[in-house]
Amino acid sequence: MGNRGMEDLIPLVNKMQDAFSAIGQNSQLDLPQIAVVGGQSAGKSSVLENFVGKDFLPRGSGIVTRRPLVLQLINCPTEYAEFLHCKGKKFTDFDEVRGEIEAETDRITGQNKGISPVPINLRVYSPHVLNLTLVDLPGMTKVPVGDQPADIEQQIRDMLYQFVTKDNCLLLAVSPANSDLANSDALKIAKEVDPQGQRTIGVITKLDLMDEGTDAREILENKLLPLRRGYIGVVNRSQKDIDGKKDITAAMAAERKFFLTHPGYRHLAERMGTPYLQKTLNQVSPLPTENTQPGQSPTYRKHSTRSVPYLQKTLNQVRPPLS
């Protein structure tokens, strides 16, 4: 799956992220990654679960993602998950993965809905995924709940900026179709840090929940609030589907049918949906090379093996080669 450059690059990126985390330092190198940003209830968690094909993320009201989750997807014949903080333990039950994310979040942040910039590193190995590294970030909020500090909005923005301002970070800006796109938290952040739109991909969720007689055709055709990389529409499972344990494979089939049969979207069907989004992210991502200078505008291209020697050299400088 994917292209050859990506296959060589992903293991090195994963090792580097582990190396920096293990020594308690933030990487001074902008490692290639995809940051998933959006407001609360925009559908970020469902998009990521669709990528994996499993229910594994915490759900609930308020801020659910309270620490960055570095999610490394690795195509592999067998299916299991590993946490960096649980060395050597393989999780085959994804309900246990969710429980571990919740427990590890509380360990650092407590149970009062506080947040922390310290990431949780999770790898998912599966024959059903494409090789991707994504960072799930807390949803933006404006109103503190529980014991949250009054400046919770600023704290979240500061955390987001640690990731999204990096040249080698692609922004996956998730916005619900049943809200005014002009007020999208994700697109506001993207416009601030990526005014030229070189590293932003818009993702439109909840297309199936729009008022009758309305659609998001002009958005998906990139005519309204256009992005250089455009928008990709997805249809996630509803809360009723999730509560009823609707299989994600069945949900993917329903998503495909939705785009093929909807009169406003069927002409776009081949460029919509979760599989197309995964393929797009797998093939196009920012990569550092030996010629990349700090502060230099990024060059976006398909994965190239030219980045591999540079990352291997950098990894060896961080610590002895990892097995």
One Martini backbone bead per residue (centre of mass of N, CA, C, O) as a GRO file, in nm:
protein
  323
    1MET     BB    1   0.101   0.033   0.014
    2GLY     BB    2   0.150   0.295  -0.131
    3ASN     BB    3   0.466   0.429  -0.137
    4ARG     BB    4   0.798   0.380  -0.113
    5GLY     BB    5   0.880   0.629   0.049
    6MET     BB    6   0.680   0.579   0.282
    7GLU     BB    7   0.780   0.301   0.374
    8ASP     BB    8   1.064   0.417   0.464
    9LEU     BB    9   0.973   0.662   0.650
   10ILE     BB   10   0.784   0.575   0.885
   11PRO     BB   11   0.983   0.425   1.076
   12LEU     BB   12   1.161   0.677   1.130
   13VAL     BB   13   0.950   0.863   1.248
   14ASN     BB   14   0.870   0.678   1.481
   15LYS     BB   15   1.151   0.663   1.614
   16MET     BB   16   1.182   0.967   1.663
   17GLN     BB   17   0.938   1.007   1.842
   18ASP     BB   18   1.034   0.806   2.057
   19ALA     BB   19   1.307   0.933   2.125
   20PHE     BB   20   1.202   1.208   2.228
   21SER     BB   21   1.006   1.095   2.440
   22ALA     BB   22   1.213   0.923   2.610
   23ILE     BB   23   1.389   1.208   2.676
   24GLY     BB   24   1.185   1.455   2.718
   25GLN     BB   25   1.169   1.584   2.421
   26ASN     BB   26   1.144   1.813   2.181
   27SER     BB   27   1.148   1.845   1.858
   28GLN     BB   28   1.354   2.041   1.637
   29LEU     BB   29   1.224   1.872   1.429
   30ASP     BB   30   0.995   1.875   1.167
   31LEU     BB   31   0.794   1.639   1.165
   32PRO     BB   32   0.599   1.456   0.980
   33GLN     BB   33   0.251   1.564   1.000
   34ILE     BB   34  -0.098   1.532   1.107
   35ALA     BB   35  -0.330   1.771   1.203
   36VAL     BB   36  -0.625   1.751   1.401
   37VAL     BB   37  -0.880   1.995   1.358
   38GLY     BB   38  -1.145   2.123   1.583
   39GLY     BB   39  -1.429   2.135   1.713
   40GLN     BB   40  -1.653   2.044   1.906
   41SER     BB   41  -1.832   1.802   1.742
   42ALA     BB   42  -1.705   1.771   1.436
   43GLY     BB   43  -1.574   1.454   1.398
   44LYS     BB   44  -1.280   1.355   1.456
   45SER     BB   45  -1.303   1.073   1.585
   46SER     BB   46  -1.456   0.937   1.351
   47VAL     BB   47  -1.240   0.970   1.138
   48LEU     BB   48  -1.021   0.801   1.285
   49GLU     BB   49  -1.189   0.539   1.318
   50ASN     BB   50  -1.224   0.494   1.015
   51PHE     BB   51  -0.927   0.444   0.954
   52VAL     BB   52  -0.911   0.186   1.153
   53GLY     BB   53  -1.201   0.029   1.212
   54LYS     BB   54  -1.236   0.138   1.517
   55ASP     BB   55  -1.326   0.155   1.850
   56PHE     BB   56  -1.093   0.382   2.061
   57LEU     BB   57  -1.222   0.650   2.152
   58PRO     BB   58  -1.312   0.878   2.349
   59ARG     BB   59  -1.632   0.975   2.489
   60GLY     BB   60  -1.834   1.281   2.511
   61SER     BB   61  -1.852   1.560   2.688
   62GLY     BB   62  -1.675   1.800   2.597
   63ILE     BB   63  -1.348   1.746   2.666
   64VAL     BB   64  -1.191   1.457   2.550
   65THR     BB   65  -0.937   1.571   2.426
   66ARG     BB   66  -0.648   1.642   2.657
   67ARG     BB   67  -0.433   1.510   2.468
   68PRO     BB   68  -0.215   1.442   2.253
   69LEU     BB   69  -0.252   1.212   1.973
   70VAL     BB   70  -0.020   0.992   1.848
   71LEU     BB   71  -0.105   0.840   1.537
   72GLN     BB   72   0.019   0.527   1.421
   73LEU     BB   73  -0.012   0.390   1.103
   74ILE     BB   74   0.037   0.031   1.022
   75ASN     BB   75   0.093  -0.182   0.781
   76CYS     BB   76  -0.032  -0.516   0.867
   77PRO     BB   77  -0.128  -0.845   0.898
   78THR     BB   78  -0.173  -0.762   1.190
   79GLU     BB   79  -0.386  -0.680   1.485
   80TYR     BB   80  -0.270  -0.398   1.682
   81ALA     BB   81  -0.163  -0.228   1.986
   82GLU     BB   82   0.061   0.049   2.099
   83PHE     BB   83   0.232   0.193   2.369
   84LEU     BB   84   0.493   0.376   2.480
   85HIS     BB   85   0.410   0.342   2.801
   86CYS     BB   86   0.370   0.010   2.710
   87LYS     BB   87   0.609  -0.171   2.686
   88GLY     BB   88   0.533  -0.483   2.519
   89LYS     BB   89   0.224  -0.422   2.490
   90LYS     BB   90  -0.054  -0.585   2.347
   91PHE     BB   91  -0.349  -0.471   2.180
   92THR     BB   92  -0.664  -0.638   2.076
   93ASP     BB   93  -0.852  -0.462   2.252
   94PHE     BB   94  -1.011  -0.153   2.184
   95ASP     BB   95  -1.136  -0.099   2.461
   96GLU     BB   96  -0.858  -0.094   2.606
   97VAL     BB   97  -0.747   0.146   2.457
   98ARG     BB   98  -0.946   0.350   2.564
   99GLY     BB   99  -0.884   0.305   2.866
  100GLU     BB  100  -0.583   0.391   2.842
  101ILE     BB  101  -0.627   0.678   2.748
  102GLU     BB  102  -0.786   0.768   2.996
  103ALA     BB  103  -0.574   0.694   3.213
  104GLU     BB  104  -0.334   0.860   3.094
  105THR     BB  105  -0.474   1.130   3.105
  106ASP     BB  106  -0.533   1.137   3.416
  107ARG     BB  107  -0.239   1.111   3.513
  108ILE     BB  108  -0.173   1.413   3.411
  109THR     BB  109  -0.465   1.588   3.442
  110GLY     BB  110  -0.679   1.448   3.565
  111GLN     BB  111  -1.051   1.469   3.637
  112ASN     BB  112  -1.107   1.803   3.554
  113LYS     BB  113  -1.061   1.866   3.237
  114GLY     BB  114  -0.783   1.897   3.184
  115ILE     BB  115  -0.475   1.988   3.022
  116SER     BB  116  -0.206   1.857   2.797
  117PRO     BB  117   0.094   1.856   2.587
  118VAL     BB  118   0.140   1.566   2.651
  119PRO     BB  119   0.180   1.295   2.471
  120ILE     BB  120   0.021   1.022   2.313
  121ASN     BB  121   0.151   0.707   2.201
  122LEU     BB  122   0.004   0.542   1.911
  123ARG     BB  123  -0.009   0.216   1.769
  124VAL     BB  124  -0.145   0.081   1.458
  125TYR     BB  125  -0.186  -0.247   1.348
  126SER     BB  126  -0.295  -0.315   1.002
  127PRO     BB  127  -0.450  -0.429   0.701
  128HIS     BB  128  -0.662  -0.157   0.694
  129VAL     BB  129  -0.424   0.044   0.667
  130LEU     BB  130  -0.257   0.335   0.619
  131ASN     BB  131   0.027   0.511   0.618
  132LEU     BB  132   0.016   0.712   0.917
  133THR     BB  133   0.056   1.039   1.082
  134LEU     BB  134  -0.131   1.154   1.362
  135VAL     BB  135  -0.280   1.445   1.538
  136ASP     BB  136  -0.484   1.462   1.811
  137LEU     BB  137  -0.667   1.742   1.908
  138PRO     BB  138  -0.818   1.950   2.088
  139GLY     BB  139  -1.106   2.093   2.110
  140MET     BB  140  -1.251   2.381   2.068
  141THR     BB  141  -1.317   2.630   2.326
  142LYS     BB  142  -1.499   2.887   2.545
  143VAL     BB  143  -1.618   2.713   2.791
  144PRO     BB  144  -1.589   2.640   3.100
  145VAL     BB  145  -1.567   2.330   3.288
  146GLY     BB  146  -1.580   2.281   3.594
  147ASP     BB  147  -1.227   2.302   3.681
  148GLN     BB  148  -1.163   2.484   3.467
  149PRO     BB  149  -1.001   2.727   3.348
  150ALA     BB  150  -1.068   3.041   3.223
  151ASP     BB  151  -0.818   2.987   2.994
  152ILE     BB  152  -0.880   2.733   2.810
  153GLU     BB  153  -0.877   2.849   2.525
  154GLN     BB  154  -0.578   2.942   2.530
  155GLN     BB  155  -0.451   2.669   2.597
  156ILE     BB  156  -0.542   2.529   2.338
  157ARG     BB  157  -0.415   2.720   2.137
  158ASP     BB  158  -0.124   2.681   2.232
  159MET     BB  159  -0.114   2.381   2.167
  160LEU     BB  160  -0.179   2.392   1.867
  161TYR     BB  161   0.066   2.580   1.790
  162GLN     BB  162   0.290   2.364   1.840
  163PHE     BB  163   0.198   2.224   1.563
  164VAL     BB  164   0.064   2.418   1.324
  165THR     BB  165   0.336   2.602   1.276
  166LYS     BB  166   0.469   2.386   1.130
  167ASP     BB  167   0.591   2.323   0.817
  168ASN     BB  168   0.551   1.985   0.859
  169CYS     BB  169   0.231   2.050   0.889
  170LEU     BB  170  -0.066   1.909   0.829
  171LEU     BB  171  -0.399   2.022   0.787
  172LEU     BB  172  -0.697   1.890   0.938
  173ALA     BB  173  -0.998   2.054   0.872
  174VAL     BB  174  -1.275   2.012   1.079
  175SER     BB  175  -1.618   2.043   0.954
  176PRO     BB  176  -1.948   2.103   0.984
  177ALA     BB  177  -2.220   2.124   0.764
  178ASN     BB  178  -2.441   2.225   1.002
  179SER     BB  179  -2.252   2.479   0.984
  180ASP     BB  180  -2.097   2.772   0.963
  181LEU     BB  181  -1.806   2.801   0.789
  182ALA     BB  182  -1.725   3.096   0.876
  183ASN     BB  183  -1.712   2.969   1.195
  184SER     BB  184  -1.475   2.786   1.176
  185ASP     BB  185  -1.226   2.690   1.380
  186ALA     BB  186  -1.034   2.543   1.185
  187LEU     BB  187  -1.020   2.769   0.961
  188LYS     BB  188  -0.913   2.991   1.140
  189ILE     BB  189  -0.648   2.858   1.213
  190ALA     BB  190  -0.548   2.806   0.924
  191LYS     BB  191  -0.542   3.106   0.836
  192GLU     BB  192  -0.326   3.195   1.042
  193VAL     BB  193  -0.090   2.961   0.968
  194ASP     BB  194  -0.214   2.928   0.643
  195PRO     BB  195  -0.281   3.168   0.424
  196GLN     BB  196  -0.208   2.998   0.147
  197GLY     BB  197  -0.300   2.686   0.174
  198GLN     BB  198  -0.060   2.459   0.148
  199ARG     BB  199  -0.149   2.278   0.441
  200THR     BB  200  -0.470   2.245   0.373
  201ILE     BB  201  -0.743   2.024   0.460
  202GLY     BB  202  -1.073   1.985   0.406
  203VAL     BB  203  -1.330   1.860   0.632
  204ILE     BB  204  -1.662   1.731   0.581
  205THR     BB  205  -1.918   1.685   0.800
  206LYS     BB  206  -2.253   1.606   0.836
  207LEU     BB  207  -2.412   1.584   0.555
  208ASP     BB  208  -2.664   1.405   0.669
  209LEU     BB  209  -2.760   1.667   0.876
  210MET     BB  210  -2.892   1.844   0.691
  211ASP     BB  211  -3.119   2.030   0.585
  212GLU     BB  212  -3.374   2.017   0.403
  213GLY     BB  213  -3.267   2.139   0.082
  214THR     BB  214  -2.966   2.114   0.160
  215ASP     BB  215  -2.612   2.181   0.082
  216ALA     BB  216  -2.236   2.140   0.011
  217ARG     BB  217  -2.146   2.186  -0.286
  218GLU     BB  218  -1.978   2.456  -0.289
  219ILE     BB  219  -1.767   2.351  -0.097
  220LEU     BB  220  -1.677   2.083  -0.248
  221GLU     BB  221  -1.613   2.268  -0.513
  222ASN     BB  222  -1.445   2.520  -0.404
  223LYS     BB  223  -1.625   2.808  -0.395
  224LEU     BB  224  -1.649   2.819  -0.084
  225LEU     BB  225  -1.395   2.893   0.080
  226PRO     BB  226  -1.127   2.836  -0.061
  227LEU     BB  227  -0.885   2.579  -0.115
  228ARG     BB  228  -0.606   2.462  -0.252
  229ARG     BB  229  -0.687   2.150  -0.152
  230GLY     BB  230  -0.960   2.149  -0.051
  231TYR     BB  231  -1.240   1.922  -0.017
  232ILE     BB  232  -1.361   1.652   0.200
  233GLY     BB  233  -1.616   1.430   0.225
  234VAL     BB  234  -1.794   1.287   0.509
  235VAL     BB  235  -1.952   0.992   0.671
  236ASN     BB  236  -2.053   0.934   0.977
  237ARG     BB  237  -2.149   0.809   1.249
  238SER     BB  238  -2.390   0.810   1.453
  239GLN     BB  239  -2.482   0.794   1.774
  240LYS     BB  240  -2.673   0.560   1.721
  241ASP     BB  241  -2.466   0.380   1.582
  242ILE     BB  242  -2.267   0.366   1.818
  243ASP     BB  243  -2.464   0.257   2.033
  244GLY     BB  244  -2.536   0.008   1.820
  245LYS     BB  245  -2.265  -0.102   1.695
  246LYS     BB  246  -2.186  -0.011   1.422
  247ASP     BB  247  -2.019  -0.110   1.167
  248ILE     BB  248  -1.765   0.036   0.988
  249THR     BB  249  -1.798  -0.115   0.723
  250ALA     BB  250  -2.096  -0.041   0.689
  251ALA     BB  251  -2.046   0.264   0.698
  252MET     BB  252  -1.876   0.278   0.438
  253ALA     BB  253  -2.101   0.181   0.252
  254ALA     BB  254  -2.298   0.412   0.322
  255GLU     BB  255  -2.116   0.640   0.228
  256ARG     BB  256  -2.095   0.557  -0.068
  257LYS     BB  257  -2.399   0.568  -0.127
  258PHE     BB  258  -2.447   0.863  -0.061
  259PHE     BB  259  -2.266   0.985  -0.292
  260LEU     BB  260  -2.393   0.822  -0.539
  261THR     BB  261  -2.712   0.932  -0.471
  262HIS     BB  262  -2.663   1.222  -0.438
  263PRO     BB  263  -2.748   1.495  -0.631
  264GLY     BB  264  -2.508   1.696  -0.512
  265TYR     BB  265  -2.252   1.452  -0.514
  266ARG     BB  266  -2.216   1.235  -0.746
  267HIS     BB  267  -2.000   1.404  -0.920
  268LEU     BB  268  -1.790   1.363  -0.650
  269ALA     BB  269  -1.758   1.064  -0.541
  270GLU     BB  270  -1.445   1.000  -0.616
  271ARG     BB  271  -1.367   1.262  -0.398
  272MET     BB  272  -1.505   1.101  -0.164
  273GLY     BB  273  -1.441   0.995   0.145
  274THR     BB  274  -1.244   0.805   0.346
  275PRO     BB  275  -1.059   0.656   0.139
  276TYR     BB  276  -0.972   0.916  -0.011
  277LEU     BB  277  -0.848   1.059   0.230
  278GLN     BB  278  -0.631   0.851   0.296
  279LYS     BB  279  -0.489   0.856   0.021
  280THR     BB  280  -0.415   1.153   0.025
  281LEU     BB  281  -0.242   1.147   0.288
  282ASN     BB  282  -0.041   0.922   0.197
  283GLN     BB  283   0.070   1.088  -0.071
  284VAL     BB  284   0.045   1.373   0.088
  285SER     BB  285   0.338   1.527   0.237
  286PRO     BB  286   0.546   1.674   0.448
  287LEU     BB  287   0.908   1.703   0.395
  288PRO     BB  288   1.220   1.671   0.502
  289THR     BB  289   1.538   1.796   0.411
  290GLU     BB  290   1.867   1.887   0.393
  291ASN     BB  291   1.760   2.178   0.266
  292THR     BB  292   1.600   2.245   0.508
  293GLN     BB  293   1.511   2.543   0.663
  294PRO     BB  294   1.453   2.738   0.905
  295GLY     BB  295   1.150   2.897   0.807
  296GLN     BB  296   1.095   2.759   0.557
  297SER     BB  297   0.914   2.707   0.302
  298PRO     BB  298   0.730   2.457   0.210
  299THR     BB  299   0.744   2.149   0.030
  300TYR     BB  300   0.500   1.983  -0.161
  301ARG     BB  301   0.495   1.626  -0.192
  302LYS     BB  302   0.570   1.339  -0.265
  303HIS     BB  303   0.708   1.084  -0.145
  304SER     BB  304   1.061   1.062  -0.061
  305THR     BB  305   1.373   0.905  -0.036
  306ARG     BB  306   1.542   1.167   0.032
  307SER     BB  307   1.447   1.179   0.342
  308VAL     BB  308   1.574   0.928   0.476
  309PRO     BB  309   1.876   1.003   0.528
  310TYR     BB  310   1.814   1.251   0.703
  311LEU     BB  311   1.657   1.105   0.932
  312GLN     BB  312   1.875   0.899   1.005
  313LYS     BB  313   2.089   1.104   1.088
  314THR     BB  314   1.919   1.240   1.310
  315LEU     BB  315   1.865   0.989   1.482
  316ASN     BB  316   2.170   0.927   1.546
  317GLN     BB  317   2.201   1.202   1.709
  318VAL     BB  318   2.001   1.143   1.941
  319ARG     BB  319   2.066   0.828   1.923
  320PRO     BB  320   2.112   0.530   1.907
  321PRO     BB  321   2.025   0.297   1.720
  322LEU     BB  322   1.724   0.152   1.659
  323SER     BB  323   1.557  -0.162   1.645
   0.00000   0.00000   0.00000
